[in-house]
Amino acid sequence: METIHELLGYEKIKIVQRSDMFCFSLDSILLADFVRVKGQNERVIDLGCGNAPIPLFLTMKTTGKIFGVELQEEVYRLAEKSVKINHFEKQITIINNNIKNIYKIVGANIFDVVISNPPYFKYLPTSNLNKNDYLSVARHEIEITLDDIVLEAKRLLCAGGSLNMVHRTERLGEIIAALRKHNFGLRRLRFVYSKISSPAALVFLAEARANRKDDAVVEKPLYVYDDDDKYTDEVLKIFNFNKQI
């Protein structure tokens, strides 16, 4: 059953979801907030956009053109509906296609910003997959691998353009290797902790630049909850739960 919700605390932005698929994640919104869009004419593309939480969030940052690519047809339809109910058809374009070789459809080396909240887990014959196919494809590298995403980002980006990702910390070394393989330089890195008292980060946010050397700045940690299990002030601000918009 489809339902329409506010995009967190942003009352003017609605998102269409289905409980039998998946709802947009905390990680997607943290990534959308992390992304830097420098100019109003910059072109942005979200690889694996789901039901479009990141494109929708980015309309608050830029009036530039935003593309989303989603492989799963039913999820793509949710994204399309989310765009239409918000009247963003002139700004956001959702494409139902595999990420691999998407540059042949949208154009090579024309984007300023590539974003991806990719499947976190490798797909192995022994992988414990969710019985829900939608969730399995979203969480495991069944249709696309980490290296595939970095390669496609390289094909899409203009020189100096940025690739922005969120991923699990245990795959950081693998991600850095993939970035170097495809001539990206890591520029920003921010670790995300569940709580202030958490001993280790679960995920990280990263920005890399095409055809640049590593010059990474490790930003201050982002804590989701305080030790009373309440959202931190920073997360409340990101989610707009103080209702500024």
Order of alpha helices (4+ residues) and beta strands (2+ residues): beta-beta-alpha-beta-alpha-beta-alpha-beta-alpha-beta-alpha-alpha-beta-alpha-beta-beta-beta-beta-alpha
